[in-house]
Amino acid sequence: MPALETARGFLGGVVGDAESLGEVRADLAQVAQISTRAHHRYLAALETVLSEEQPPGTLLELVAGYGGWSLDHEPTDSGAAVFLTGLVEMLREVIDEAEKQAPQR
């Protein structure tokens, strides 16, 4: 699946259902206790989307449209990139924590 589609699925399915970033983190951590496979896929997709040039409005649509998050402070692709970078960091931390507890995942 292309990175942008995977990122859309992550934002729509995981991030979009949460009330806060704390809830996103808790949900990711809970799933990571079983497997980090999807987390690695989401991480790679977000890193790819952020590293490649995207058409104007794409990152904002990912965050505000698919993820349902308001970027009142900076409703732009730049603001969305900052938000997505935070999700990348969160995913890395959750993966690291889970894999330290059970390296076989």
KOLLUM-642163 format. One record per atom (N, C-alpha, C, O): residue in one letter; atom name; x negated, y negated, z negated. Coordinates in steps of 0.1 Angstrom, whole numbers, always signed. Each point is the difference from the previous one (the first is absolute). Last residue first. Layout:
BEGIN
@res=A	atom=CA	east=X	north=Y	up=Z .
...
end
This chain:
BEGIN
@res=R	atom=N	east=-89	north=+92	up=-194 .
@res=R	atom=CA	east=+11	north=-5	up=+8 .
@res=R	atom=C	east=-4	north=-5	up=+13 .
@res=R	atom=O	east=+7	north=-5	up=+8 .
@res=Q	atom=N	east=-35	north=+24	up=-44 .
@res=Q	atom=CA	east=+4	north=+8	up=+10 .
@res=Q	atom=C	east=+11	north=-5	up=+9 .
@res=Q	atom=O	east=+4	north=+6	up=+10 .
@res=P	atom=N	east=-24	north=-27	up=-51 .
@res=P	atom=CA	east=-8	north=-2	up=+13 .
@res=P	atom=C	east=+5	north=+9	up=+11 .
@res=P	atom=O	east=-3	north=-3	up=+12 .
@res=A	atom=N	east=+24	north=-18	up=-57 .
@res=A	atom=CA	east=+1	north=+13	up=+6 .
@res=A	atom=C	east=-6	north=-1	up=+14 .
@res=A	atom=O	east=+7	north=-2	up=+10 .
@res=Q	atom=N	east=-11	north=-34	up=-40 .
@res=Q	atom=CA	east=+6	north=+9	up=-9 .
@res=Q	atom=C	east=+1	north=+14	up=+5 .
@res=Q	atom=O	east=-1	north=+9	up=-7 .
@res=K	atom=N	east=-16	north=-44	up=+34 .
@res=K	atom=CA	east=-9	north=+2	up=-12 .
@res=K	atom=C	east=+6	north=+10	up=-9 .
@res=K	atom=O	east=-8	north=+8	up=-7 .
@res=E	atom=N	east=+34	north=-23	up=+43 .
@res=E	atom=CA	east=-10	north=+10	up=+4 .
@res=E	atom=C	east=-11	north=+2	up=-11 .
@res=E	atom=O	east=-7	north=+11	up=+0 .
@res=A	atom=N	east=+41	north=-43	up=-7 .
@res=A	atom=CA	east=+6	north=+13	up=+1 .
@res=A	atom=C	east=-10	north=+11	up=+4 .
@res=A	atom=O	east=+0	north=+11	up=-5 .
@res=E	atom=N	east=-13	north=-57	up=+3 .
@res=E	atom=CA	east=+4	north=+5	up=-14 .
@res=E	atom=C	east=+5	north=+14	up=+1 .
@res=E	atom=O	east=-3	north=+9	up=-8 .
@res=D	atom=N	east=-8	north=-31	up=+49 .
@res=D	atom=CA	east=-12	north=+3	up=-8 .
@res=D	atom=C	east=+4	north=+6	up=-14 .
@res=D	atom=O	east=-6	north=+10	up=-4 .
@res=I	atom=N	east=+41	north=-24	up=+32 .
@res=I	atom=CA	east=-6	north=+12	up=+5 .
@res=I	atom=C	east=-12	north=+3	up=-8 .
@res=I	atom=O	east=-2	north=+12	up=-4 .
@res=V	atom=N	east=+23	north=-52	up=-7 .
@res=V	atom=CA	east=+9	north=+12	up=-3 .
@res=V	atom=C	east=-6	north=+13	up=+5 .
@res=V	atom=O	east=+0	north=+10	up=-7 .
@res=E	atom=N	east=-22	north=-50	up=+19 .
@res=E	atom=CA	east=-1	north=+2	up=-15 .
@res=E	atom=C	east=+8	north=+12	up=-4 .
@res=E	atom=O	east=-4	north=+9	up=-8 .
@res=R	atom=N	east=+7	north=-23	up=+53 .
@res=R	atom=CA	east=-14	north=+5	up=-3 .
@res=R	atom=C	east=-1	north=+3	up=-15 .
@res=R	atom=O	east=-5	north=+11	up=-3 .
@res=L	atom=N	east=+45	north=-32	up=+17 .
@res=L	atom=CA	east=-1	north=+14	up=+5 .
@res=L	atom=C	east=-14	north=+6	up=-3 .
@res=L	atom=O	east=+0	north=+11	up=-5 .
@res=M	atom=N	east=+6	north=-57	up=-5 .
@res=M	atom=CA	east=+8	north=+9	up=-9 .
@res=M	atom=C	east=-1	north=+14	up=+4 .
@res=M	atom=O	east=-1	north=+9	up=-8 .
@res=E	atom=N	east=-19	north=-40	up=+36 .
@res=E	atom=CA	east=-8	north=+1	up=-12 .
@res=E	atom=C	east=+8	north=+9	up=-10 .
@res=E	atom=O	east=-6	north=+9	up=-7 .
@res=V	atom=N	east=+28	north=-20	up=+46 .
@res=V	atom=CA	east=-11	north=+9	up=+3 .
@res=V	atom=C	east=-8	north=+2	up=-12 .
@res=V	atom=O	east=-4	north=+12	up=-3 .
@res=L	atom=N	east=+38	north=-42	up=+0 .
@res=L	atom=CA	east=+5	north=+13	up=+0 .
@res=L	atom=C	east=-11	north=+10	up=+4 .
@res=L	atom=O	east=+0	north=+11	up=-6 .
@res=G	atom=N	east=-10	north=-56	up=+7 .
@res=G	atom=CA	east=+3	north=+4	up=-14 .
@res=G	atom=C	east=+5	north=+14	up=-1 .
@res=G	atom=O	east=-4	north=+8	up=-9 .
@res=T	atom=N	east=-2	north=-28	up=+51 .
@res=T	atom=CA	east=-13	north=+3	up=-6 .
@res=T	atom=C	east=+2	north=+5	up=-14 .
@res=T	atom=O	east=-8	north=+8	up=-5 .
@res=L	atom=N	east=+46	north=-24	up=+26 .
@res=L	atom=CA	east=-4	north=+14	up=+5 .
@res=L	atom=C	east=-13	north=+4	up=-5 .
@res=L	atom=O	east=-2	north=+11	up=-3 .
@res=F	atom=N	east=+16	north=-55	up=-6 .
@res=F	atom=CA	east=+9	north=+10	up=-7 .
@res=F	atom=C	east=-4	north=+14	up=+4 .
@res=F	atom=O	east=-1	north=+8	up=-9 .
@res=V	atom=N	east=-20	north=-43	up=+31 .
@res=V	atom=CA	east=-5	north=+0	up=-14 .
@res=V	atom=C	east=+8	north=+11	up=-8 .
@res=V	atom=O	east=-5	north=+7	up=-7 .
@res=A	atom=N	east=+18	north=-15	up=+51 .
@res=A	atom=CA	east=-13	north=+7	up=+0 .
@res=A	atom=C	east=-5	north=+1	up=-14 .
@res=A	atom=O	east=-6	north=+10	up=-4 .
@res=A	atom=N	east=+44	north=-36	up=+12 .
@res=A	atom=CA	east=+3	north=+14	up=+1 .
@res=A	atom=C	east=-12	north=+8	up=-1 .
@res=A	atom=O	east=-1	north=+11	up=-6 .
@res=G	atom=N	east=-4	north=-57	up=+9 .
@res=G	atom=CA	east=+6	north=+4	up=-13 .
@res=G	atom=C	east=+3	north=+14	up=-1 .
@res=G	atom=O	east=-2	north=+7	up=-10 .
@res=S	atom=N	east=-11	north=-23	up=+51 .
@res=S	atom=CA	east=-12	north=-1	up=-9 .
@res=S	atom=C	east=+5	north=+4	up=-14 .
@res=S	atom=O	east=-7	north=+8	up=-7 .
@res=D	atom=N	east=+39	north=-12	up=+41 .
@res=D	atom=CA	east=-8	north=+12	up=+2 .
@res=D	atom=C	east=-12	north=+0	up=-10 .
@res=D	atom=O	east=-4	north=+11	up=-5 .
@res=T	atom=N	east=+44	north=-39	up=-12 .
@res=T	atom=CA	east=-7	north=+0	up=+12 .
@res=T	atom=C	east=-7	north=+14	up=+2 .
@res=T	atom=O	east=+0	north=+8	up=-10 .
@res=P	atom=N	east=+25	north=-36	up=-28 .
@res=P	atom=CA	east=+7	north=+9	up=+9 .
@res=P	atom=C	east=-6	north=+0	up=+14 .
@res=P	atom=O	east=+7	north=-4	up=+10 .
@res=E	atom=N	east=-20	north=-10	up=-62 .
@res=E	atom=CA	east=-6	north=-1	up=+14 .
@res=E	atom=C	east=+7	north=+10	up=+9 .
@res=E	atom=O	east=-6	north=+10	up=+3 .
@res=H	atom=N	east=+23	north=-18	up=-47 .
@res=H	atom=CA	east=-12	north=-8	up=-1 .
@res=H	atom=C	east=-6	north=-2	up=+13 .
@res=H	atom=O	east=-6	north=-11	up=+2 .
@res=D	atom=N	east=+44	north=+39	up=-5 .
@res=D	atom=CA	east=+3	north=-14	up=-2 .
@res=D	atom=C	east=-12	north=-9	up=+0 .
@res=D	atom=O	east=+0	north=-11	up=+5 .
@res=L	atom=N	east=+13	north=+60	up=+8 .
@res=L	atom=CA	east=-13	north=-6	up=-1 .
@res=L	atom=C	east=+2	north=-15	up=+0 .
@res=L	atom=O	east=-5	north=-8	up=+8 .
@res=S	atom=N	east=+34	north=+56	up=-17 .
@res=S	atom=CA	east=+0	north=-14	up=+3 .
@res=S	atom=C	east=-14	north=-6	up=-2 .
@res=S	atom=O	east=-6	north=+3	up=-11 .
@res=W	atom=N	east=+23	north=+49	up=+23 .
@res=W	atom=CA	east=-6	north=-9	up=-10 .
@res=W	atom=C	east=+0	north=-14	up=+5 .
@res=W	atom=O	east=-4	north=-2	up=+11 .
@res=G	atom=N	east=+19	north=+46	up=+10 .
@res=G	atom=CA	east=+10	north=-8	up=-8 .
@res=G	atom=C	east=-6	north=-9	up=-10 .
@res=G	atom=O	east=+7	north=-3	up=-10 .
@res=G	atom=N	east=-26	north=+36	up=+45 .
@res=G	atom=CA	east=-2	north=+1	up=-14 .
@res=G	atom=C	east=+10	north=-7	up=-9 .
@res=G	atom=O	east=+1	north=+3	up=-12 .
@res=Y	atom=N	east=+1	north=-5	up=+60 .
@res=Y	atom=CA	east=+0	north=+14	up=-4 .
@res=Y	atom=C	east=-1	north=+2	up=-15 .
@res=Y	atom=O	east=+6	north=+8	up=-6 .
@res=G	atom=N	east=-6	north=-54	up=+22 .
@res=G	atom=CA	east=+11	north=+8	up=+6 .
@res=G	atom=C	east=+1	north=+14	up=-5 .
@res=G	atom=O	east=+10	north=+4	up=-6 .
@res=A	atom=N	east=-44	north=-34	up=-10 .
@res=A	atom=CA	east=+13	north=-5	up=-3 .
@res=A	atom=C	east=+11	north=+8	up=+6 .
@res=A	atom=O	east=+11	north=+2	up=-7 .
@res=V	atom=N	east=-56	north=+13	up=+14 .
@res=V	atom=CA	east=+2	north=-3	up=-15 .
@res=V	atom=C	east=+14	north=-5	up=-2 .
@res=V	atom=O	east=+7	north=+6	up=-9 .
@res=L	atom=N	east=-20	north=+4	up=+54 .
@res=L	atom=CA	east=-2	north=+11	up=-9 .
@res=L	atom=C	east=+4	north=-2	up=-14 .
@res=L	atom=O	east=+7	north=+8	up=-6 .
@res=E	atom=N	east=-6	north=-44	up=+36 .
@res=E	atom=CA	east=+11	north=+9	up=+2 .
@res=E	atom=C	east=-1	north=+13	up=-9 .
@res=E	atom=O	east=+9	north=+5	up=-5 .
@res=L	atom=N	east=-45	north=-36	up=+7 .
@res=L	atom=CA	east=+11	north=-5	up=-8 .
@res=L	atom=C	east=+12	north=+8	up=+1 .
@res=L	atom=O	east=+7	north=+2	up=-10 .
@res=L	atom=N	east=-43	north=+10	up=+36 .
@res=L	atom=CA	east=-3	north=+2	up=-14 .
@res=L	atom=C	east=+11	north=-5	up=-9 .
@res=L	atom=O	east=+4	north=+6	up=-9 .
@res=T	atom=N	east=-1	north=-14	up=+56 .
@res=T	atom=CA	east=+1	north=+14	up=-3 .
@res=T	atom=C	east=-2	north=+3	up=-15 .
@res=T	atom=O	east=+7	north=+7	up=-6 .
@res=G	atom=N	east=-9	north=-51	up=+31 .
@res=G	atom=CA	east=+12	north=+4	up=-7 .
@res=G	atom=C	east=+1	north=+15	up=-5 .
@res=G	atom=O	east=+8	north=+3	up=-7 .
@res=P	atom=N	east=-40	north=-16	up=+48 .
@res=P	atom=CA	east=+5	north=-10	up=-10 .
@res=P	atom=C	east=+13	north=+5	up=-6 .
@res=P	atom=O	east=+9	north=+4	up=+7 .
@res=P	atom=N	east=-41	north=+34	up=+12 .
@res=P	atom=CA	east=+7	north=-11	up=+6 .
@res=P	atom=C	east=+5	north=-10	up=-12 .
@res=P	atom=O	east=+3	north=+5	up=-11 .
@res=Q	atom=N	east=-47	north=+22	up=+1 .
@res=Q	atom=CA	east=+14	north=+3	up=+2 .
@res=Q	atom=C	east=+7	north=-12	up=+7 .
@res=Q	atom=O	east=-4	north=-11	up=-2 .
@res=E	atom=N	east=-49	north=+33	up=-6 .
@res=E	atom=CA	east=+8	north=-11	up=+3 .
@res=E	atom=C	east=+14	north=+4	up=+3 .
@res=E	atom=O	east=+3	north=+9	up=+8 .
@res=E	atom=N	east=-34	north=+21	up=-41 .
@res=E	atom=CA	east=+3	north=-3	up=+14 .
@res=E	atom=C	east=+8	north=-13	up=+2 .
@res=E	atom=O	east=+9	north=-3	up=-9 .
@res=S	atom=N	east=-20	north=+21	up=-34 .
@res=S	atom=CA	east=-13	north=-2	up=+7 .
@res=S	atom=C	east=+2	north=-4	up=+15 .
@res=S	atom=O	east=-10	north=-5	up=+6 .
@res=L	atom=N	east=+47	north=+15	up=-37 .
@res=L	atom=CA	east=-7	north=-12	up=-4 .
@res=L	atom=C	east=-13	north=-3	up=+8 .
@res=L	atom=O	east=-4	north=-11	up=+1 .
@res=V	atom=N	east=+28	north=+51	up=+7 .
@res=V	atom=CA	east=+9	north=-11	up=+4 .
@res=V	atom=C	east=-7	north=-13	up=-4 .
@res=V	atom=O	east=+0	north=-10	up=+8 .
@res=T	atom=N	east=-21	north=+49	up=-22 .
@res=T	atom=CA	east=-1	north=-1	up=+15 .
@res=T	atom=C	east=+8	north=-12	up=+4 .
@res=T	atom=O	east=-5	north=-9	up=+8 .
@res=E	atom=N	east=+7	north=+21	up=-53 .
@res=E	atom=CA	east=-14	north=-5	up=+3 .
@res=E	atom=C	east=-1	north=-2	up=+15 .
@res=E	atom=O	east=-6	north=-10	up=+5 .
@res=L	atom=N	east=+46	north=+30	up=-20 .
@res=L	atom=CA	east=-1	north=-15	up=-4 .
@res=L	atom=C	east=-14	north=-6	up=+3 .
@res=L	atom=O	east=-1	north=-11	up=+5 .
@res=A	atom=N	east=+7	north=+58	up=+3 .
@res=A	atom=CA	east=+9	north=-8	up=+9 .
@res=A	atom=C	east=-1	north=-15	up=-3 .
@res=A	atom=O	east=-2	north=-8	up=+9 .
@res=A	atom=N	east=-21	north=+39	up=-37 .
@res=A	atom=CA	east=-6	north=-1	up=+13 .
@res=A	atom=C	east=+8	north=-9	up=+10 .
@res=A	atom=O	east=-6	north=-8	up=+7 .
@res=L	atom=N	east=+25	north=+18	up=-49 .
@res=L	atom=CA	east=-12	north=-9	up=-1 .
@res=L	atom=C	east=-7	north=-2	up=+13 .
@res=L	atom=O	east=-3	north=-11	up=+4 .
@res=Y	atom=N	east=+39	north=+41	up=-7 .
@res=Y	atom=CA	east=+5	north=-14	up=-1 .
@res=Y	atom=C	east=-12	north=-9	up=-1 .
@res=Y	atom=O	east=+0	north=-11	up=+7 .
@res=R	atom=N	east=-10	north=+57	up=-6 .
@res=R	atom=CA	east=+6	north=-4	up=+12 .
@res=R	atom=C	east=+4	north=-15	up=+0 .
@res=R	atom=O	east=-2	north=-7	up=+10 .
@res=H	atom=N	east=-13	north=+27	up=-50 .
@res=H	atom=CA	east=-11	north=-2	up=+9 .
@res=H	atom=C	east=+5	north=-5	up=+14 .
@res=H	atom=O	east=-6	north=-8	up=+7 .
@res=H	atom=N	east=+39	north=+19	up=-38 .
@res=H	atom=CA	east=-7	north=-12	up=-4 .
@res=H	atom=C	east=-12	north=-3	up=+9 .
@res=H	atom=O	east=-2	north=-11	up=+4 .
@res=A	atom=N	east=+25	north=+52	up=+0 .
@res=A	atom=CA	east=+8	north=-11	up=+6 .
@res=A	atom=C	east=-7	north=-14	up=-3 .
@res=A	atom=O	east=+0	north=-9	up=+8 .
@res=R	atom=N	east=-19	north=+48	up=-28 .
@res=R	atom=CA	east=-1	north=+0	up=+15 .
@res=R	atom=C	east=+7	north=-11	up=+6 .
@res=R	atom=O	east=-6	north=-7	up=+9 .
@res=T	atom=N	east=-1	north=+21	up=-56 .
@res=T	atom=CA	east=-3	north=-13	up=+4 .
@res=T	atom=C	east=-1	north=-1	up=+16 .
@res=T	atom=O	east=-4	north=-10	up=+6 .
@res=S	atom=N	east=+32	north=+41	up=-48 .
@res=S	atom=CA	east=-9	north=-1	up=+12 .
@res=S	atom=C	east=-3	north=-14	up=+4 .
@res=S	atom=O	east=+9	north=-9	up=-2 .
@res=I	atom=N	east=+10	north=+22	up=-41 .
@res=I	atom=CA	east=+3	north=+12	up=+8 .
@res=I	atom=C	east=-10	north=+1	up=+12 .
@res=I	atom=O	east=-6	north=+10	up=+3 .
@res=Q	atom=N	east=+6	north=-47	up=-31 .
@res=Q	atom=CA	east=-3	north=+11	up=-9 .
@res=Q	atom=C	east=+2	north=+13	up=+7 .
@res=Q	atom=O	east=-6	north=+11	up=-4 .
@res=A	atom=N	east=+16	north=-52	up=+25 .
@res=A	atom=CA	east=-14	north=+4	up=+1 .
@res=A	atom=C	east=-3	north=+11	up=-10 .
@res=A	atom=O	east=-10	north=+7	up=+2 .
@res=V	atom=N	east=+53	north=-28	up=-2 .
@res=V	atom=CA	east=-2	north=+9	up=+11 .
@res=V	atom=C	east=-14	north=+5	up=+1 .
@res=V	atom=O	east=-2	north=+12	up=+4 .
@res=Q	atom=N	east=+10	north=-43	up=-37 .
@res=Q	atom=CA	east=+8	north=+12	up=-3 .
@res=Q	atom=C	east=-1	north=+10	up=+11 .
@res=Q	atom=O	east=-2	north=+12	up=-2 .
@res=A	atom=N	east=-17	north=-55	up=+7 .
@res=A	atom=CA	east=-8	north=+8	up=-10 .
@res=A	atom=C	east=+7	north=+13	up=-2 .
@res=A	atom=O	east=-6	north=+11	up=-2 .
@res=L	atom=N	east=+28	north=-43	up=+29 .
@res=L	atom=CA	east=-12	north=+6	up=+7 .
@res=L	atom=C	east=-8	north=+9	up=-10 .
@res=L	atom=O	east=-4	north=+11	up=+5 .
@res=D	atom=N	east=+40	north=-35	up=-24 .
@res=D	atom=CA	east=+5	north=+10	up=+10 .
@res=D	atom=C	east=-11	north=+7	up=+7 .
@res=D	atom=O	east=+0	north=+12	up=+2 .
@res=A	atom=N	east=-11	north=-48	up=-30 .
@res=A	atom=CA	east=+4	north=+11	up=-8 .
@res=A	atom=C	east=+5	north=+12	up=+9 .
@res=A	atom=O	east=-3	north=+11	up=-2 .
@res=R	atom=N	east=-9	north=-52	up=+23 .
@res=R	atom=CA	east=-12	north=+7	up=-6 .
@res=R	atom=C	east=+5	north=+12	up=-8 .
@res=R	atom=O	east=-6	north=+11	up=+2 .
@res=V	atom=N	east=+40	north=-39	up=+13 .
@res=V	atom=CA	east=-7	north=+6	up=+12 .
@res=V	atom=C	east=-12	north=+9	up=-5 .
@res=V	atom=O	east=-1	north=+11	up=+4 .
@res=E	atom=N	east=+23	north=-38	up=-36 .
@res=E	atom=CA	east=+8	north=+12	up=+4 .
@res=E	atom=C	east=-6	north=+7	up=+11 .
@res=E	atom=O	east=+0	north=+13	up=+1 .
@res=G	atom=N	east=-20	north=-53	up=-13 .
@res=G	atom=CA	east=-2	north=+10	up=-10 .
@res=G	atom=C	east=+7	north=+13	up=+2 .
@res=G	atom=O	east=-5	north=+11	up=-2 .
@res=L	atom=N	east=+12	north=-49	up=+29 .
@res=L	atom=CA	east=-12	north=+7	up=+4 .
@res=L	atom=C	east=-4	north=+11	up=-10 .
@res=L	atom=O	east=-6	north=+10	up=+3 .
@res=S	atom=N	east=+58	north=-22	up=+1 .
@res=S	atom=CA	east=-12	north=-7	up=-3 .
@res=S	atom=C	east=-12	north=+8	up=+5 .
@res=S	atom=O	east=+1	north=+12	up=+3 .
@res=E	atom=N	east=+44	north=+2	up=+5 .
@res=E	atom=CA	east=+3	north=-13	up=-5 .
@res=E	atom=C	east=-12	north=-9	up=-3 .
@res=E	atom=O	east=+0	north=-12	up=-1 .
@res=A	atom=N	east=+8	north=+54	up=+39 .
@res=A	atom=CA	east=-5	north=-4	up=-13 .
@res=A	atom=C	east=+4	north=-14	up=-4 .
@res=A	atom=O	east=+2	north=-9	up=+8 .
@res=D	atom=N	east=+5	north=+33	up=+35 .
@res=D	atom=CA	east=+9	north=+5	up=-10 .
@res=D	atom=C	east=-4	north=-5	up=-14 .
@res=D	atom=O	east=+8	north=+2	up=-10 .
@res=G	atom=N	east=-35	north=-11	up=+49 .
@res=G	atom=CA	east=+13	north=-7	up=+2 .
@res=G	atom=C	east=+10	north=+4	up=-11 .
@res=G	atom=O	east=+10	north=-7	up=-3 .
@res=V	atom=N	east=-54	north=+28	up=+7 .
@res=V	atom=CA	east=-1	north=-14	up=-5 .
@res=V	atom=C	east=+14	north=-6	up=+0 .
@res=V	atom=O	east=+4	north=-7	up=-10 .
@res=V	atom=N	east=-8	north=+50	up=+28 .
@res=V	atom=CA	east=-6	north=+0	up=-13 .
@res=V	atom=C	east=+1	north=-14	up=-7 .
@res=V	atom=O	east=+5	north=-1	up=-11 .
@res=G	atom=N	east=+13	north=+10	up=+56 .
@res=G	atom=CA	east=+4	north=+11	up=-9 .
@res=G	atom=C	east=-5	north=+0	up=-14 .
@res=G	atom=O	east=+7	north=+4	up=-9 .
@res=G	atom=N	east=-17	north=-38	up=+44 .
@res=G	atom=CA	east=+15	north=+2	up=-1 .
@res=G	atom=C	east=+4	north=+11	up=-10 .
@res=G	atom=O	east=+10	north=-2	up=-7 .
@res=L	atom=N	east=-56	north=-7	up=+15 .
@res=L	atom=CA	east=+6	north=-12	up=-5 .
@res=L	atom=C	east=+15	north=+2	up=-2 .
@res=L	atom=O	east=+6	north=-4	up=-10 .
@res=F	atom=N	east=-30	north=+39	up=+30 .
@res=F	atom=CA	east=-4	north=-2	up=-14 .
@res=F	atom=C	east=+7	north=-12	up=-6 .
@res=F	atom=O	east=+5	north=+1	up=-11 .
@res=G	atom=N	east=+2	north=+8	up=+56 .
@res=G	atom=CA	east=+6	north=+10	up=-8 .
@res=G	atom=C	east=-3	north=-1	up=-15 .
@res=G	atom=O	east=+8	north=+1	up=-8 .
@res=R	atom=N	east=-29	north=-29	up=+40 .
@res=R	atom=CA	east=+14	north=-4	up=-1 .
@res=R	atom=C	east=+7	north=+10	up=-9 .
@res=R	atom=O	east=+8	north=-4	up=-9 .
@res=A	atom=N	east=-53	north=+14	up=+19 .
@res=A	atom=CA	east=+1	north=-12	up=-9 .
@res=A	atom=C	east=+15	north=-4	up=-2 .
@res=A	atom=O	east=+4	north=-3	up=-11 .
@res=T	atom=N	east=-13	north=+36	up=+43 .
@res=T	atom=CA	east=-2	north=+5	up=-14 .
@res=T	atom=C	east=+1	north=-11	up=-10 .
@res=T	atom=O	east=+6	north=+2	up=-11 .
@res=E	atom=N	east=-4	north=-15	up=+56 .
@res=E	atom=CA	east=+12	north=+8	up=-4 .
@res=E	atom=C	east=-1	north=+6	up=-14 .
@res=E	atom=O	east=+10	north=+0	up=-8 .
@res=L	atom=N	east=-47	north=-22	up=+26 .
@res=L	atom=CA	east=+10	north=-10	up=-2 .
@res=L	atom=C	east=+13	north=+7	up=-4 .
@res=L	atom=O	east=+7	north=-5	up=-9 .
@res=A	atom=N	east=-44	north=+32	up=+22 .
@res=A	atom=CA	east=-2	north=-7	up=-13 .
@res=A	atom=C	east=+11	north=-9	up=-3 .
@res=A	atom=O	east=+5	north=-1	up=-12 .
@res=P	atom=N	east=+5	north=+43	up=+44 .
@res=P	atom=CA	east=-8	north=-13	up=+0 .
@res=P	atom=C	east=+0	north=-6	up=-13 .
@res=P	atom=O	east=+9	north=+0	up=-8 .
@res=M	atom=N	east=-3	north=+53	up=+13 .
@res=M	atom=CA	east=+8	north=-12	up=+0 .
@res=M	atom=C	east=-9	north=-12	up=+0 .
@res=M	atom=O	east=-10	north=-1	up=-7 .
end
